[in-house]
Amino acid sequence: MAAMTPSSSSPGPGAGYRGRFAPTPSGPLHFGSLVAALGSHLDARAAGGEWRVRIEDIDPPRCPAGAGDTILRQLEAFGLEWDGEVLWQHSRHGAYQAALERLAEAGLAYPCSCSRKQWRDYAVYPGWCRHGVCRPDAPVAWRLRSDLGEHPARFDDRLLGRLTFDPAALGDVVLKRKDALFAYQLAVAVDDTDQGMTDVVRGVDLLDNTPWQRQLQQALGYPHPRYLHLPLVVAPNGQKLSKQNLAPTLATRPDGIRRQLSAALEALDQAPPAALAESPVAEQLAWAVSHWSTARLAKAPTRPAPEEV
């Protein structure tokens, strides 16, 4: 896929560490969210870098009023202090539209009138509209062409090692939906670059998004951040802890906060000394920053949630 001139002068990976936690405010944080936030926070602080928070409220129907503010209060309760101002994606539509127009002008994005029902017999969208909209009178989404990228494409994960993927097997991802809402992949690629992110630390459940985001980075001439995908916390039945699966909200009482922070450190293979488990969150975090080691992270894809959370 042909590279384009970057639209941002944000620093690349060699200019100092900058990481982020970027939750979707579809509800309060749960224990799995805490593990992801804590891992990204510790990695940034141990490197002497910045840690930013971005609220990914790009899809209003999924984001109840006030949920973003609730998440920020939860992070504060667990001592996870961020740098700079919080970025809210709902205020970024202009930046996403500008990136989409650049892709379209370069022939890397195209309008698509096809519905999911039409291509339900295919594993991925077959690209029927790549050379012209099939139904000019119908609403259109905008898609990224996957057939113009490098085949195969490769990237390194700091935990999982060298990973290889075939862009054609992923299909032409949607960048802007038929309802005019921008899609997650484009928003993340633009925001990570405009915020100067050098490192992306997140759960392994988001690993399959990385190839699309790297395609967009390449297409737009953006720098590639480093990636670290953390093990996923799952419920006793093996399901991912999520708001959709009714995962319990994080504790609000000080004793519960201390226990859950200690349990989250254990889930990251950074278990503190037993005597520290009931210490104030500031002491636990100080110990965790000074002892953070990605070498201790297990490559197991999932991690069971403690019974008490």
Secondary structure as UniProt FT lines:
FT   HELIX           13..15
FT   STRAND          18..21
FT   HELIX           31..46
FT   TURN            47..48
FT   STRAND          50..55
FT   HELIX           60..62
FT   TURN            65..66
FT   HELIX           67..77
FT   TURN            78..79
FT   STRAND          87..88
FT   HELIX           89..91
FT   HELIX           93..105
FT   TURN            106..107
FT   STRAND          109..112
FT   TURN            116..121
FT   TURN            128..131
FT   TURN            136..137
FT   STRAND          141..144
FT   TURN            147..148
FT   STRAND          153..157
FT   TURN            158..160
FT   STRAND          161..165
FT   HELIX           167..170
FT   STRAND          174..176
FT   TURN            178..179
FT   HELIX           184..194
FT   TURN            195..196
FT   STRAND          199..203
FT   HELIX           204..209
FT   HELIX           210..220
FT   STRAND          226..230
FT   STRAND          232..234
FT   TURN            236..237
FT   TURN            243..246
FT   HELIX           254..267
FT   TURN            268..269
FT   HELIX           274..276
FT   TURN            277..278
FT   HELIX           281..291
FT   HELIX           294..296
FT   STRAND          302..304
FT   TURN            307..308
//
